[in-house]
């Protein structure tokens, strides 16, 4: 009986601790732009947020849940993790050598993210660009 009571108290404490941790999330705003280098589409701009310490995937999912005109699909590679496969119905293709490039923009300077959407932790007010582009094989 003592073991059972101790276990219940431990589980109850963990639930209270987790509940407090999950409800006190700090939400950080980010800007997101979807560009298509291969068409004359006007870039689409969005606002989203990521929890402090959270990853870009969470911000994309939050945006997809709140904006009817934003949709994305990811593909998981067993060696390299999550890849952004499609945004707003436009999918990358190995045959056509197209893909979604993920950039961060700061003061007009663009840099490629060094990790994918499942690992990248956006900074507050960061501007993320999802750019549909091509690559050339060497």
TORZAVO-30914 format. One record per residue (C-alpha): x, y, z; residue in one letter; residue number from 0. Coordinates in steps of 0.02 Angstrom, whole numbers, plus 50000, padded with zeros to 5 digits. Last residue first. Layout:
// residues N
{x:X | y:Y | z:Z | rest:a | nr:NUM} .
...
This chain:
// residues 138
{x:51387 | y:50934 | z:46967 | rest:x | nr:137} .
{x:51199 | y:50936 | z:46981 | rest:x | nr:136} .
{x:51110 | y:51102 | z:46975 | rest:x | nr:135} .
{x:50983 | y:51156 | z:47103 | rest:x | nr:134} .
{x:50814 | y:51237 | z:47083 | rest:x | nr:133} .
{x:50708 | y:51351 | z:47192 | rest:x | nr:132} .
{x:50551 | y:51368 | z:47297 | rest:x | nr:131} .
{x:50594 | y:51490 | z:47436 | rest:x | nr:130} .
{x:50531 | y:51474 | z:47615 | rest:x | nr:129} .
{x:50592 | y:51634 | z:47696 | rest:x | nr:128} .
{x:50603 | y:51656 | z:47885 | rest:x | nr:127} .
{x:50604 | y:51832 | z:47960 | rest:x | nr:126} .
{x:50650 | y:51828 | z:48144 | rest:x | nr:125} .
{x:50540 | y:51928 | z:48263 | rest:x | nr:124} .
{x:50601 | y:51826 | z:48413 | rest:x | nr:123} .
{x:50736 | y:51700 | z:48362 | rest:x | nr:122} .
{x:50691 | y:51541 | z:48271 | rest:x | nr:121} .
{x:50750 | y:51372 | z:48338 | rest:x | nr:120} .
{x:50797 | y:51256 | z:48194 | rest:x | nr:119} .
{x:50789 | y:51070 | z:48235 | rest:x | nr:118} .
{x:50633 | y:51000 | z:48149 | rest:x | nr:117} .
{x:50635 | y:51136 | z:48017 | rest:x | nr:116} .
{x:50807 | y:51083 | z:47957 | rest:x | nr:115} .
{x:50983 | y:51134 | z:48010 | rest:x | nr:114} .
{x:51114 | y:51257 | z:47945 | rest:x | nr:113} .
{x:50981 | y:51381 | z:47891 | rest:x | nr:112} .
{x:51030 | y:51470 | z:47732 | rest:x | nr:111} .
{x:51075 | y:51653 | z:47751 | rest:x | nr:110} .
{x:50998 | y:51809 | z:47676 | rest:x | nr:109} .
{x:51058 | y:51986 | z:47713 | rest:x | nr:108} .
{x:50931 | y:52126 | z:47690 | rest:x | nr:107} .
{x:50943 | y:52180 | z:47873 | rest:x | nr:106} .
{x:50913 | y:52001 | z:47933 | rest:x | nr:105} .
{x:50836 | y:51866 | z:47825 | rest:x | nr:104} .
{x:50835 | y:51682 | z:47871 | rest:x | nr:103} .
{x:50824 | y:51554 | z:47732 | rest:x | nr:102} .
{x:50742 | y:51387 | z:47698 | rest:x | nr:101} .
{x:50758 | y:51318 | z:47521 | rest:x | nr:100} .
{x:50610 | y:51217 | z:47458 | rest:x | nr:99} .
{x:50664 | y:51103 | z:47316 | rest:x | nr:98} .
{x:50672 | y:51085 | z:47128 | rest:x | nr:97} .
{x:50786 | y:50974 | z:47023 | rest:x | nr:96} .
{x:50647 | y:50934 | z:46897 | rest:x | nr:95} .
{x:50673 | y:50747 | z:46918 | rest:x | nr:94} .
{x:50711 | y:50767 | z:47104 | rest:x | nr:93} .
{x:50547 | y:50861 | z:47129 | rest:x | nr:92} .
{x:50493 | y:50991 | z:47256 | rest:x | nr:91} .
{x:50309 | y:51013 | z:47287 | rest:x | nr:90} .
{x:50196 | y:51164 | z:47264 | rest:x | nr:89} .
{x:50025 | y:51140 | z:47346 | rest:x | nr:88} .
{x:50042 | y:51283 | z:47470 | rest:x | nr:87} .
{x:50213 | y:51221 | z:47526 | rest:x | nr:86} .
{x:50277 | y:51046 | z:47485 | rest:x | nr:85} .
{x:50422 | y:50933 | z:47533 | rest:x | nr:84} .
{x:50501 | y:51023 | z:47681 | rest:x | nr:83} .
{x:50624 | y:50892 | z:47737 | rest:x | nr:82} .
{x:50626 | y:50813 | z:47910 | rest:x | nr:81} .
{x:50771 | y:50707 | z:47972 | rest:x | nr:80} .
{x:50939 | y:50679 | z:47884 | rest:x | nr:79} .
{x:50972 | y:50493 | z:47895 | rest:x | nr:78} .
{x:50798 | y:50416 | z:47908 | rest:x | nr:77} .
{x:50726 | y:50548 | z:47790 | rest:x | nr:76} .
{x:50558 | y:50613 | z:47849 | rest:x | nr:75} .
{x:50447 | y:50705 | z:47726 | rest:x | nr:74} .
{x:50357 | y:50865 | z:47769 | rest:x | nr:73} .
{x:50197 | y:50936 | z:47695 | rest:x | nr:72} .
{x:50140 | y:51117 | z:47701 | rest:x | nr:71} .
{x:49980 | y:51217 | z:47694 | rest:x | nr:70} .
{x:49947 | y:51403 | z:47711 | rest:x | nr:69} .
{x:49788 | y:51479 | z:47635 | rest:x | nr:68} .
{x:49673 | y:51422 | z:47776 | rest:x | nr:67} .
{x:49779 | y:51510 | z:47906 | rest:x | nr:66} .
{x:49761 | y:51461 | z:48091 | rest:x | nr:65} .
{x:49806 | y:51276 | z:48094 | rest:x | nr:64} .
{x:49937 | y:51293 | z:47956 | rest:x | nr:63} .
{x:50019 | y:51437 | z:48051 | rest:x | nr:62} .
{x:50030 | y:51334 | z:48210 | rest:x | nr:61} .
{x:50105 | y:51190 | z:48111 | rest:x | nr:60} .
{x:50234 | y:51306 | z:48032 | rest:x | nr:59} .
{x:50278 | y:51381 | z:48202 | rest:x | nr:58} .
{x:50297 | y:51207 | z:48277 | rest:x | nr:57} .
{x:50409 | y:51151 | z:48132 | rest:x | nr:56} .
{x:50519 | y:51304 | z:48163 | rest:x | nr:55} .
{x:50575 | y:51236 | z:48332 | rest:x | nr:54} .
{x:50533 | y:51284 | z:48511 | rest:x | nr:53} .
{x:50651 | y:51359 | z:48640 | rest:x | nr:52} .
{x:50525 | y:51497 | z:48677 | rest:x | nr:51} .
{x:50364 | y:51445 | z:48594 | rest:x | nr:50} .
{x:50353 | y:51487 | z:48410 | rest:x | nr:49} .
{x:50242 | y:51615 | z:48330 | rest:x | nr:48} .
{x:50163 | y:51653 | z:48163 | rest:x | nr:47} .
{x:50144 | y:51798 | z:48044 | rest:x | nr:46} .
{x:50124 | y:51770 | z:47858 | rest:x | nr:45} .
{x:50184 | y:51845 | z:47695 | rest:x | nr:44} .
{x:50152 | y:51776 | z:47520 | rest:x | nr:43} .
{x:50275 | y:51820 | z:47382 | rest:x | nr:42} .
{x:50187 | y:51869 | z:47220 | rest:x | nr:41} .
{x:50190 | y:51724 | z:47098 | rest:x | nr:40} .
{x:50287 | y:51753 | z:46937 | rest:x | nr:39} .
{x:50352 | y:51576 | z:46936 | rest:x | nr:38} .
{x:50514 | y:51481 | z:46963 | rest:x | nr:37} .
{x:50587 | y:51585 | z:47106 | rest:x | nr:36} .
{x:50433 | y:51546 | z:47213 | rest:x | nr:35} .
{x:50429 | y:51639 | z:47378 | rest:x | nr:34} .
{x:50339 | y:51603 | z:47542 | rest:x | nr:33} .
{x:50374 | y:51732 | z:47678 | rest:x | nr:32} .
{x:50368 | y:51700 | z:47865 | rest:x | nr:31} .
{x:50376 | y:51824 | z:48007 | rest:x | nr:30} .
{x:50408 | y:51768 | z:48186 | rest:x | nr:29} .
{x:50326 | y:51808 | z:48353 | rest:x | nr:28} .
{x:50386 | y:51726 | z:48515 | rest:x | nr:27} .
{x:50260 | y:51640 | z:48630 | rest:x | nr:26} .
{x:50314 | y:51610 | z:48809 | rest:x | nr:25} .
{x:50243 | y:51448 | z:48874 | rest:x | nr:24} .
{x:50175 | y:51452 | z:49052 | rest:x | nr:23} .
{x:50038 | y:51323 | z:49022 | rest:x | nr:22} .
{x:50156 | y:51181 | z:48979 | rest:x | nr:21} .
{x:50271 | y:51205 | z:49128 | rest:x | nr:20} .
{x:50129 | y:51220 | z:49252 | rest:x | nr:19} .
{x:50045 | y:51064 | z:49184 | rest:x | nr:18} .
{x:50210 | y:50969 | z:49185 | rest:x | nr:17} .
{x:50243 | y:51009 | z:49368 | rest:x | nr:16} .
{x:50064 | y:50967 | z:49418 | rest:x | nr:15} .
{x:50071 | y:50804 | z:49319 | rest:x | nr:14} .
{x:50241 | y:50760 | z:49394 | rest:x | nr:13} .
{x:50175 | y:50791 | z:49569 | rest:x | nr:12} .
{x:50023 | y:50679 | z:49537 | rest:x | nr:11} .
{x:50135 | y:50541 | z:49468 | rest:x | nr:10} .
{x:50247 | y:50550 | z:49622 | rest:x | nr:9} .
{x:50098 | y:50552 | z:49740 | rest:x | nr:8} .
{x:50023 | y:50401 | z:49652 | rest:x | nr:7} .
{x:50187 | y:50306 | z:49661 | rest:x | nr:6} .
{x:50208 | y:50346 | z:49846 | rest:x | nr:5} .
{x:50030 | y:50287 | z:49880 | rest:x | nr:4} .
{x:50059 | y:50124 | z:49785 | rest:x | nr:3} .
{x:50224 | y:50091 | z:49874 | rest:x | nr:2} .
{x:50142 | y:50121 | z:50043 | rest:x | nr:1} .
{x:50000 | y:50000 | z:50000 | rest:x | nr:0} .
